[in-house]
Amino acid sequence: MPLRNLGHTGVKVSTLALGMMTYGTSKWREWVLNEDDARPFVKRALEASINFFDTADMYSVGESEVVTGKLLREFQPNRDEYVLATKVFNPMSDKPNDRGLSRKHIMHSIDASLKRLGVDYVDLYQIHRFDPNTPIEETCEALNDVVRAGKALYLGASSMYAWQFQKMLHFQQTNGLARFITMQNHYNLVYREEEREMNPLCADQKIGLLPWSPLARGFLTGTRKRGDGKTETTRARTDDFAHGLYYRDSDYTVVDRVVEVAEARGVKPAQIALAWVLAKPGVSAPIIGASKMYQLEDALGALQIKLSDEEMKRLEEPYEPHPILGH
C-alpha cells in the first residue's frame, strides 16, 4: 500500500481511507451494514495495509463510531498503527444545542465521540460543514482547545465555500491556533467545481485533500443508464441525496468515457474513476466506501493504474459546469 503525507504533516496515511458511514446500524439507513457484516471489511482493509479510517458522529447517530472503534480494537489493538478521523456538526438529536459548531457542542461532541470510539484521542477531528450560525472565532478557539487538551492531534474541515475556509484559516494563523490540515470535499470526475477555488486554495495553504464520494456514490461505476438514475442496489434505490447531485446528461457522457477507457485497459470503470482522483494534485487519500467485498478489492486494484496524459484528457473533456453541490 503506497503511503502519502496527511496534508503538510509528517503523518503517513494509506493512499486510500476506508469510509465508515457504511457501517453502523441499518435502522439509520437501509443500506448500512451492522457490526457482524462490517467485520470482514475492516479486517480486509487492515490486511491490505489501509491505516486510515474515517467516520462521523452523525453516521448511524453514533453507532458507526461504536462499530469503528470496536472492530479496530479487535483487529489492530495497537492504537499507534492506524489513523482515526471523525467529525462534528450535524444534529445528533432534536435538542437545539446538539448540533452546529458552538463551543458547547464541540466540547460535548469530542468527549462523546471518544467514548463511543473507545479511544483517548482521534488523529483528525473534522468540522463536517461550515456553521453560519456560529462565529468562526468561537469555533476555531474551541477546536484549538480540543487539540491542546490532547483529544485530537490534528484538525480538518469538509465541504464549504473557499472564502469561508480562508476566513477560518486566516483567523487560526493570526491568533496562533491549531490550523486545519485537511479538506474533505466533494470531488470526482462528474463534480469538479472544487478545481475553481477550493483546490487551489488548499494547494497554496498546503492543505491535503480527502475527497468524499470519489465514485460519485456509485454513479461512476458505469452501471446506471440514461433515464434510469438507479440500479439494483439498495443504496442506489434509496439514496435521494445522490439523485440530487448527479444524473445530468453530460454526467452520463463522462461515465461513457470512463467505461471506454476501462474497456481499453481491461479493468473496471470504478478503478479508472478512482485512479483519476488519485492522480490529481494535493490528494492525500480519497474516502472510499464498500458494502460489498468486490468494491473494496476494486479500490485496491485501482492503486496499480497510472493514467496517461491522453487518458486524463479524454476523461475530463466532456465535463460541464455544475451548480455548487454537497455543501
C-alpha positions in Angstrom: 0.0 0.0 0.0 1.6 3.3 -1.0 1.7 6.0 1.7 1.2 9.7 1.5 1.6 12.5 4.0 -1.6 13.7 5.6 -1.6 17.2 4.3 1.5 19.1 5.2 2.2 17.0 8.3 4.6 14.1 9.0 1.8 11.6 9.4 1.8 8.8 6.8 -1.5 7.5 5.7 -2.5 4.8 3.2 -3.4 6.1 -0.2 -7.0 5.0 0.4 -9.1 5.8 3.5 -11.9 3.5 4.4 -15.1 5.5 4.9 -17.1 4.1 7.8 -20.5 5.6 7.0 -21.5 2.2 5.5 -21.1 0.5 8.9 -23.3 1.0 12.0 -26.9 0.1 12.0 -29.5 -0.5 9.3 -32.0 1.3 11.5 -30.4 4.5 10.3 -30.2 3.8 6.6 -31.4 0.6 4.9 -28.1 0.0 3.2 -25.9 0.3 6.3 -24.2 -2.9 7.5 -24.4 -3.9 11.1 -21.3 -4.9 13.1 -21.1 -8.6 12.1 -21.4 -7.7 8.4 -18.9 -4.9 8.7 -16.3 -7.0 10.4 -14.8 -8.6 7.2 -14.3 -5.2 5.6 -12.3 -3.8 8.5 -10.3 -7.0 8.6 -9.6 -6.9 4.9 -8.7 -3.2 4.9 -6.1 -3.7 7.6 -4.7 -6.8 5.8 -4.3 -4.6 2.7 -2.4 -2.1 4.9 -5.1 0.6 4.9 -4.3 2.5 8.1 -6.8 5.4 7.7 -10.4 5.2 8.8 -12.9 8.0 8.6 -16.2 8.2 10.4 -18.5 10.9 11.9 -20.7 11.2 14.9 -23.8 11.5 12.8 -23.3 8.2 10.9 -25.9 5.9 12.4 -26.3 8.5 15.1 -23.2 7.4 16.9 -23.3 3.7 16.2 -20.8 4.0 13.3 -18.2 5.3 15.8 -19.1 2.4 18.2 -18.6 -0.2 15.4 -15.5 1.5 14.1 -13.8 1.6 17.5 -14.8 -2.0 18.4 -13.6 -3.5 15.1 -10.3 -1.6 15.1 -9.5 -2.8 18.6 -10.4 -6.3 17.6 -8.1 -6.4 14.6 -5.5 -3.8 15.4 -5.1 -3.4 19.2 -2.0 -1.1 18.7 -3.6 2.3 18.6 -0.4 3.8 17.0 -0.9 1.7 13.9 -3.9 3.4 12.5 -5.1 6.9 11.8 -8.6 7.6 13.0 -10.8 10.5 11.9 -14.3 11.6 12.9 -16.5 14.7 12.5 -18.7 17.2 14.3 -21.5 19.5 13.2 -24.7 17.6 12.2 -27.7 17.2 14.5 -27.4 14.3 17.0 -30.9 14.8 18.4 -33.7 17.3 18.2 -32.2 19.3 21.0 -31.2 22.9 19.9 -27.7 22.7 21.2 -27.0 19.2 20.0 -25.7 20.4 16.6 -23.5 23.0 14.9 -20.1 24.3 15.8 -20.6 26.2 19.0 -18.1 25.7 21.8 -20.8 23.9 23.8 -21.5 21.4 21.1 -17.8 20.8 20.1 -16.7 20.2 23.7 -19.6 17.8 24.3 -19.2 16.1 21.0 -15.5 15.3 21.2 -16.0 13.6 24.6 -19.0 11.7 23.3 -17.1 10.6 20.2 -14.1 9.4 22.2 -16.3 7.4 24.5 -18.1 5.8 21.6 -14.9 5.0 19.8 -13.2 3.8 22.9 -10.0 5.8 22.4 -8.2 8.6 24.3 -7.8 10.7 21.2 -8.6 10.9 17.5 -5.9 11.7 14.9 -8.1 14.0 12.9 -11.2 15.9 14.1 -13.1 17.5 11.3 -15.9 20.0 11.1 -18.5 18.3 8.9 -19.8 21.5 7.3 -19.5 25.3 7.9 -21.8 26.7 10.5 -23.2 30.1 9.5 -24.9 30.5 12.9 -21.7 30.4 15.0 -18.9 33.0 14.9 -15.8 31.4 13.3 -13.8 32.8 16.2 -15.8 30.7 18.7 -15.4 27.6 16.5 -11.7 28.0 15.9 -10.9 28.7 19.5 -12.9 25.7 20.7 -11.2 23.4 18.2 -7.8 24.7 19.3 -8.7 23.8 22.9 -9.6 20.3 21.8 -6.1 19.9 20.3 -4.4 21.5 23.3 -6.2 19.1 25.5 -4.8 16.1 23.6 -8.2 14.9 22.5 -7.4 15.4 18.8 -4.0 15.6 17.1 -5.0 17.5 14.0 -8.0 19.4 12.6 -9.8 19.0 9.3 -12.7 20.6 7.6 -15.2 19.5 5.0 -17.3 21.0 2.2 -17.8 24.8 2.3 -17.0 27.8 0.1 -13.4 28.7 -0.3 -13.9 32.2 1.1 -15.4 30.6 4.3 -12.4 28.3 4.6 -9.9 31.1 4.0 -11.5 33.2 6.8 -11.1 30.4 9.3 -7.6 29.7 8.2 -6.6 33.3 8.5 -8.1 33.6 12.0 -6.3 30.5 13.1 -2.9 31.7 11.7 -3.3 35.2 13.0 -4.0 34.0 16.5 -1.6 31.1 16.7 -4.3 28.5 16.8 -4.2 24.9 15.6 -4.9 25.0 11.9 -6.9 22.8 9.6 -4.6 20.4 7.8 -7.1 18.7 5.5 -10.2 19.5 3.4 -12.7 16.7 2.9 -14.5 18.0 -0.2 -16.9 16.7 -2.8 -14.6 15.9 -5.8 -14.9 13.4 -8.6 -15.0 13.1 -12.4 -18.6 14.3 -12.6 -18.2 17.1 -10.0 -15.1 19.2 -10.4 -16.2 22.6 -9.2 -13.7 22.4 -6.4 -11.0 22.9 -9.0 -12.1 26.5 -9.4 -11.4 27.8 -5.9 -11.1 25.3 -3.1 -8.4 23.0 -4.5 -6.1 25.9 -5.5 -6.6 27.4 -2.0 -5.7 24.1 -0.4 -2.6 23.8 -2.6 -1.5 27.4 -1.7 -2.1 26.7 2.1 -0.6 23.2 2.0 -3.9 21.6 2.9 -4.4 17.9 2.0 -7.5 16.8 0.1 -9.6 13.9 1.3 -12.2 13.7 -1.5 -15.6 12.3 -0.4 -17.7 10.4 -2.9 -14.8 9.8 -5.4 -17.0 7.4 -7.3 -20.0 9.8 -7.2 -21.9 7.4 -4.9 -21.5 4.6 -7.4 -22.5 6.6 -10.4 -19.0 6.3 -11.9 -19.1 2.5 -11.8 -21.0 2.7 -15.1 -24.0 0.6 -14.0 -26.6 3.3 -14.4 -28.2 4.1 -17.7 -29.6 7.4 -19.1 -33.2 7.9 -18.0 -32.8 5.4 -15.1 -30.7 7.0 -12.5 -30.9 3.9 -10.3 -29.5 0.4 -10.1 -30.5 -2.8 -8.4 -28.5 -1.9 -5.2 -30.4 -0.9 -2.1 -28.4 2.3 -1.7 -29.0 3.4 -5.3 -32.7 2.9 -4.8 -32.9 4.8 -1.6 -30.1 7.4 -1.9 -32.1 10.6 -2.7 -29.1 12.7 -1.9 -27.2 11.2 -4.8 -30.1 11.7 -7.1 -29.9 15.4 -6.4 -26.2 15.6 -7.2 -25.8 13.7 -10.4 -27.6 12.1 -13.4 -27.4 15.1 -15.8 -26.9 14.2 -19.5 -23.3 15.4 -19.5 -22.6 13.4 -16.4 -23.5 10.2 -18.4 -21.2 11.3 -21.1 -18.4 11.4 -18.6 -19.3 8.0 -17.4 -19.3 6.8 -21.1 -15.7 7.9 -21.3 -14.8 6.2 -18.1 -16.3 2.9 -19.4 -14.4 3.3 -22.7 -11.0 3.8 -21.0 -11.7 0.9 -18.7 -12.6 -1.4 -21.5 -9.5 -0.5 -23.4 -7.4 -1.3 -20.4 -9.4 -4.4 -19.3 -10.2 -3.0 -15.9 -13.4 -1.8 -14.2 -14.8 1.7 -14.6 -14.7 2.3 -10.9 -10.9 1.7 -11.0 -10.4 4.2 -13.7 -12.5 6.8 -11.9 -10.6 6.2 -8.7 -7.2 6.3 -10.5 -8.2 9.7 -11.8 -8.8 11.1 -8.3 -5.6 9.6 -7.1 -3.6 11.3 -9.8 -4.9 14.8 -9.0 -2.5 17.2 -7.2 -2.9 17.6 -3.5 -4.9 14.5 -2.8 -3.8 12.7 0.4 -6.4 9.9 0.3 -9.9 9.6 -1.2 -12.6 8.3 1.2 -13.9 5.0 -0.3 -17.0 3.2 0.8 -17.7 -0.5 0.4 -20.7 -2.6 1.2 -19.7 -5.5 -0.9 -16.2 -7.0 -0.8 -15.6 -6.7 -4.5 -15.9 -2.9 -4.1 -13.1 -2.8 -1.7 -11.0 -5.1 -3.9 -11.7 -3.0 -6.9 -10.5 0.1 -5.0 -7.3 -1.7 -4.0 -6.8 -2.6 -7.6 -7.0 1.0 -8.7 -3.8 1.7 -7.0 -1.9 -0.2 -9.7 -3.4 2.0 -12.5 -1.4 5.0 -13.8 -3.4 7.0 -16.3 -1.6 8.6 -19.3 -2.0 12.3 -20.1 -4.1 11.4 -23.1 -6.4 9.3 -20.9 -6.7 12.1 -18.3 -7.6 14.5 -21.1 -10.2 12.1 -22.6 -11.9 11.6 -19.2 -12.0 15.3 -18.4 -13.1 16.6 -21.8 -16.9 16.1 -21.6 -17.3 17.9 -18.2 -19.7 20.7 -18.0 -20.0 23.2 -15.1 -22.4 22.3 -12.2 -24.1 24.3 -9.6 -22.5 24.1 -6.2 -23.5 20.7 -4.7 -22.7 19.0 -1.5 -22.4 21.9 0.9 
